Amino acid sequence: MITEPLVSICIPSYNSEKYLQDTISSVLNQTYQNFELLITDDCSSDKTVDIIRSHNDNRLKYHVNATQLGVEGNWNKAVSLASGKYIKLLHADDIIYPDCISEQVRVFENDLSSKIVLVSSHKNIINEDGKVLFIKRYPGKTGHVNGIEAIKKSIRFGTNIIGEPGIGLIKAEVLAKSGLYCGNNLYMIDFDLWKRILLYGDIFVINNVLFGFRISKKSISTSLGFSQFTQFKQYLHIFPPDNAYGINRMDKILSMMMAYMWGLGRNLIYFINFKF
């Protein structure tokens, strides 16, 4: 009897030959096995597709776009092909650690209240060689966290405290309600989805490091540089006075101050890692 996999791990790729093998290996080496790995390639001109085709594993399926869709389009293409009850979108240069899917699925399957719609964790920040630079932890309380409060806290911190797409496992039924990725503000594309998903329930933050976020010269975060502050500031305007998250004028002022400080910190990290 053929059954659908419980988890869909989706990797959108574009000229990803440098790190894609590490990313694929991190998925195929999971202790949890009931998953499908979907890779959508956005017309790469390097050896990305050759790397994908080199794998003889029936859990891995791939699709090459007929025309280039861009970041938003390729991300959405990847998740639109998913058949699992739970979905993870993983960048082609990031990694997940062996127990990531097992621990995240366990949270969902043990949630008798059915209030949890997103499961995340702490993460390692890794460099181009895979070396851990530092651990970035979810600030404050872990475990079951109210979804609205998580978004409000993120705004007050002036940054996406939840993390990049690969850190989260999402309920597919909620993703169908919230809508997919919107690339109007590229720096906020992941947080914008978290914001919409957490209108439907809560987040559970596992008190463990399950995800590795790679910073490299070609990554989106690095290429945006200090414009991240500007994009965060622009994003604040989507919260009207009567917003569902209770974000007020003082929250926005604090947010801009914190976002500026985060911008300085990120650029220092990029400078140290890529200038020396």
C-alpha angles and dihedrals in degrees: 000000000000115000130183116254115258093226132042116200109194124197119187109200137193123166087336100147095124098064107009095097091057091048094050092046091052089057099043090048095058117131086225112074110182097094143102123223113215121189122187114191119205100213098291118198096201132063096289095114092045089056091050093048092050090073118091099195123125091214090066120082126170140193128196113208115237090221131015112274101183127225099307095041095047094046090051092045089055096052093040089065093053119115100179129110087235127039134201124184110205125189115237092243100044129083139213121213122241098264096040099104094036093055095043094048090048090058092052095044092049094048101109091174092058088216096121114094100162132038121195140158144193118294144210120234105220132187131227091282094050093253114148109244096181144324117259111203130196103258117248127343119023128194119051109008127180108253097223091048091051091055093045091049090050091053091049090051090053093230144068100277092177094062143221124330095267093061094064135073111201134200105245093216090058093047087056089057099041097049127236133280119316116204099194088111107029097193091052097041094109097041091047089060093046088052093055095041093051091059085075100050148318140309126235115207114202112218093230139081107256103150137056119208113199123212114201138155091262100044120115093239093053095045092053091057115169091349084085087081092052092048092048090050091051091049092058089069092072089071107085120197091265096048120152092240097060093238110162137186094273090051089055093049091050089045094056092048091050093044090055091052091047089051091056091047095049093049090050089053092048091048094050094047101041105030099052 
